[in-house]
């Protein structure tokens, strides 16, 4: 776990994070071992792929008054989930819930091509998402599944950047360094390894290459 200015950021494996400071935000729950004792006030789902939109895992973190923020496509698939609200957003939309600000930002591939479809795994036009969460003045960027994209230059005052490093479907460790150089966070945390593709070696390579900020490799907790 990483604690920064009173905000606790816990990696639960793959792209799954719990961010808490009285209120609790979960992002992309996947392969959770058990029902979570701390439930989501806000649940963010970046896109519809099975390792991000997992109904079995969503059910382990929600409560009656959870608000889910996600893409239009995911919202359509979550109509049977019993929560307070499922809110569909697109890149650059901003939402404020219980004093927590959530900005949806673009997430897409520039050079990761599906050999079967000959198209990117995460096409820009699909409006898949990353998120910038502002809680008690701390700004945390969760990249979702993306490459290093020009839009990252528009992000401002990011304290913590949660960045994929595995390659194949997302940034490689080297490309994640390019992202760090654009975003200029105070702390970077590698993710998206050790489950489907990538290993801790990718996280270590990322850490060794980053020169502009602290890198914190977290241990997966449950």
Backbone torsions as a table, in degrees:
resi	resn	phi	psi	omega
1	UNK	NA	143.4	175.5
2	UNK	-110.6	129.8	175.3
3	UNK	-115.7	127.0	-176.4
4	UNK	-137.7	115.1	-179.9
5	UNK	51.0	40.2	177.5
6	UNK	85.9	-6.5	178.4
7	UNK	-92.8	127.7	179.1
8	UNK	-98.8	124.3	179.1
9	UNK	-115.7	114.2	-176.0
10	UNK	-116.0	127.2	175.8
11	UNK	-89.4	127.7	179.9
12	UNK	-107.4	15.5	179.9
13	UNK	101.9	153.2	179.9
14	UNK	53.6	-119.6	178.2
15	UNK	-106.4	12.9	-172.4
16	UNK	-88.5	126.9	178.1
17	UNK	-134.2	149.8	169.0
18	UNK	-118.2	124.5	179.1
19	UNK	-116.4	125.0	-172.8
20	UNK	-141.2	144.2	173.0
21	UNK	-162.4	72.3	-171.1
22	UNK	83.0	-62.2	170.9
23	UNK	-90.4	159.6	-173.9
24	UNK	-129.7	130.9	175.8
25	UNK	-114.3	129.1	170.4
26	UNK	-108.6	147.5	176.9
27	UNK	-129.2	125.2	173.2
28	UNK	48.5	58.4	179.2
29	UNK	-63.5	132.7	-176.7
30	UNK	-156.3	134.1	178.5
31	UNK	55.6	43.7	174.7
32	UNK	-76.4	135.4	-176.7
33	UNK	-70.1	-27.1	-171.0
34	UNK	-155.5	166.6	171.2
35	UNK	-57.0	133.7	-177.9
36	UNK	-85.5	130.6	-179.0
37	UNK	-71.9	-31.4	175.4
38	UNK	-96.1	118.0	-174.6
39	UNK	-93.9	164.2	-176.3
40	UNK	-82.9	125.7	163.7
41	UNK	-76.7	-40.3	176.1
42	UNK	-130.1	135.6	177.5
43	UNK	-122.7	124.4	-179.8
44	UNK	-108.2	127.3	177.6
45	UNK	-119.9	119.6	-170.3
46	UNK	-77.4	-34.6	179.7
47	UNK	-170.7	179.7	-165.1
48	UNK	-88.1	-3.0	-178.9
49	UNK	-63.4	150.1	-168.4
50	UNK	-58.9	-27.6	-178.5
51	UNK	-88.1	10.2	176.0
52	UNK	-129.6	-40.5	174.9
53	UNK	-104.8	90.7	-178.8
54	UNK	-121.0	103.8	-175.6
55	UNK	-60.9	-38.1	179.4
56	UNK	-59.4	-40.7	-179.2
57	UNK	-78.8	-34.8	175.3
58	UNK	-56.4	-42.6	-178.4
59	UNK	-64.2	-21.0	-179.8
60	UNK	-81.2	-11.2	-175.6
61	UNK	-120.2	-11.6	-173.0
62	UNK	-89.9	161.6	170.8
63	UNK	-137.4	177.8	-173.2
64	UNK	-59.3	-34.5	-175.7
65	UNK	-103.1	18.6	174.1
66	UNK	-66.3	139.6	171.3
67	UNK	-108.5	124.5	178.3
68	UNK	-100.3	130.5	175.8
69	UNK	-116.3	126.3	-172.7
70	UNK	-161.0	-173.9	177.8
71	UNK	-76.8	165.1	177.5
72	UNK	-61.2	-41.0	-178.8
73	UNK	-64.6	-44.6	178.6
74	UNK	-64.9	-40.0	-179.9
75	UNK	-58.0	-38.2	177.9
76	UNK	-64.5	-29.4	-179.2
77	UNK	-87.6	-5.6	-176.7
78	UNK	-110.8	18.0	-176.3
79	UNK	-62.9	-25.2	-178.0
80	UNK	-91.9	-0.5	179.7
81	UNK	-81.8	129.1	-174.8
82	UNK	-91.0	96.2	176.7
83	UNK	-138.9	177.4	-179.5
84	UNK	-64.9	-43.9	-176.7
85	UNK	-160.7	143.2	168.3
86	UNK	-113.9	113.0	-172.9
87	UNK	-108.1	119.9	179.1
88	UNK	-87.7	133.9	179.0
89	UNK	-134.6	165.4	175.0
90	UNK	-127.0	168.0	-178.6
91	UNK	-52.4	136.3	179.7
92	UNK	80.8	-0.7	170.9
93	UNK	-70.0	148.5	178.0
94	UNK	-125.9	137.2	-179.1
95	UNK	-133.7	140.7	175.0
96	UNK	-121.3	123.9	-177.9
97	UNK	-134.5	121.9	177.0
98	UNK	54.1	34.1	178.7
99	UNK	84.0	0.9	176.5
100	UNK	-102.7	125.6	179.0
101	UNK	-94.6	132.8	178.4
102	UNK	-125.3	121.8	174.6
103	UNK	-110.6	123.5	174.9
104	UNK	-81.5	134.6	-179.3
105	UNK	-130.8	161.0	-176.2
106	UNK	-65.8	150.3	173.2
107	UNK	-146.7	117.8	-177.8
108	UNK	-161.6	165.7	179.1
109	UNK	-92.5	144.3	171.5
110	UNK	-109.1	-23.6	-175.2
111	UNK	-147.0	16.3	177.5
112	UNK	-107.1	103.2	-170.3
113	UNK	-107.5	131.5	175.2
114	UNK	-72.2	118.8	-176.4
115	UNK	-65.2	-22.5	-179.4
116	UNK	-79.1	-42.8	-176.5
117	UNK	-96.6	-14.5	-175.5
118	UNK	63.1	21.2	179.0
119	UNK	-124.2	161.8	177.6
120	UNK	-58.6	148.0	174.7
121	UNK	-60.7	-36.3	-179.7
122	UNK	-127.2	87.4	-176.0
123	UNK	-70.8	146.3	-179.9
124	UNK	-59.6	-39.8	-175.8
125	UNK	-70.5	-10.5	179.0
126	UNK	-77.4	-10.9	178.5
127	UNK	57.4	38.9	171.1
128	UNK	-69.7	163.4	-165.1
129	UNK	-127.0	149.9	154.5
130	UNK	-111.6	175.6	-177.9
131	UNK	-139.7	140.8	166.6
132	UNK	-111.1	114.9	-178.0
133	UNK	-104.6	125.9	176.5
134	UNK	-112.5	115.9	-177.6
135	UNK	-131.9	119.5	-175.7
136	UNK	52.3	39.7	177.0
137	UNK	83.2	-8.2	179.0
138	UNK	-91.0	127.7	-176.6
139	UNK	-106.1	119.4	-176.2
140	UNK	-119.1	123.3	179.6
141	UNK	-102.9	122.5	172.7
142	UNK	-108.1	117.7	-168.9
143	UNK	-75.5	-17.9	-170.3
144	UNK	64.4	-152.9	178.9
145	UNK	-99.2	108.3	-173.6
146	UNK	-154.0	164.1	165.3
147	UNK	-96.3	179.9	173.0
148	UNK	-74.0	113.8	-172.7
149	UNK	-120.5	155.3	-174.9
150	UNK	-59.4	-31.2	-178.1
151	UNK	-60.5	-22.4	179.6
152	UNK	-60.9	-24.4	178.9
153	UNK	-66.6	-17.9	-178.8
154	UNK	-85.6	-13.7	-178.0
155	UNK	-72.8	136.7	-176.6
156	UNK	-123.8	145.5	171.5
157	UNK	53.3	45.8	178.7
158	UNK	-81.8	124.5	177.3
159	UNK	-82.6	-47.3	-176.6
160	UNK	-130.3	128.1	176.3
161	UNK	-113.9	122.5	177.9
162	UNK	-100.0	110.6	-165.9
163	UNK	-126.0	133.6	175.1
164	UNK	-70.2	147.6	-175.9
165	UNK	-136.5	4.1	-168.5
166	UNK	-82.0	-18.4	-171.7
167	UNK	75.2	-167.3	-178.0
168	UNK	68.8	-66.8	-179.1
169	UNK	-108.5	-13.6	-172.6
170	UNK	-140.6	-172.2	178.1
171	UNK	-56.9	143.5	165.0
172	UNK	-77.0	171.2	176.2
173	UNK	-57.4	-42.0	-179.2
174	UNK	-65.8	-40.3	179.3
175	UNK	-69.8	-32.7	176.7
176	UNK	-64.8	-29.9	174.3
177	UNK	-64.5	-39.8	175.8
178	UNK	-59.5	-41.0	178.9
179	UNK	-62.4	-44.6	178.1
180	UNK	-58.0	-41.4	-178.4
181	UNK	-65.7	-27.8	176.7
182	UNK	-81.7	-41.1	-173.5
183	UNK	-80.2	-37.7	-178.8
184	UNK	55.8	55.8	176.9
185	UNK	-76.0	169.2	173.9
186	UNK	-79.7	-35.5	179.9
187	UNK	-136.3	138.5	173.5
188	UNK	-116.9	140.3	179.4
189	UNK	-126.6	119.7	178.2
190	UNK	-76.0	148.0	178.8
191	UNK	-147.7	-174.1	178.3
192	UNK	60.3	54.0	173.8
193	UNK	-154.0	158.5	174.9
194	UNK	84.4	0.9	-179.6
195	UNK	-121.6	-59.6	-178.4
196	UNK	-107.8	-51.6	175.8
197	UNK	-137.3	160.5	176.9
198	UNK	81.1	164.0	-178.6
199	UNK	-143.6	178.0	178.3
200	UNK	-62.5	-22.4	176.4
201	UNK	-60.3	-35.4	177.3
202	UNK	-65.0	-41.9	178.6
203	UNK	-63.5	-41.9	-179.6
204	UNK	-67.2	-39.3	177.6
205	UNK	-62.2	-44.8	177.7
206	UNK	-56.0	-48.2	-178.9
207	UNK	-60.9	-41.1	-178.2
208	UNK	-67.9	-27.7	-175.6
209	UNK	-89.5	-24.6	-176.8
210	UNK	-73.4	130.4	-178.3
211	UNK	-117.4	-13.1	-168.9
212	UNK	-102.7	-5.6	179.4
213	UNK	-157.9	171.8	174.8
214	UNK	-72.4	142.8	173.2
215	UNK	-118.5	128.3	-179.1
216	UNK	-117.2	111.2	175.7
217	UNK	-87.9	114.4	-177.2
218	UNK	-90.4	152.7	171.2
219	UNK	-90.5	136.4	-179.2
220	UNK	-67.0	130.3	177.8
221	UNK	-116.7	163.4	174.7
222	UNK	-136.2	NA	NA
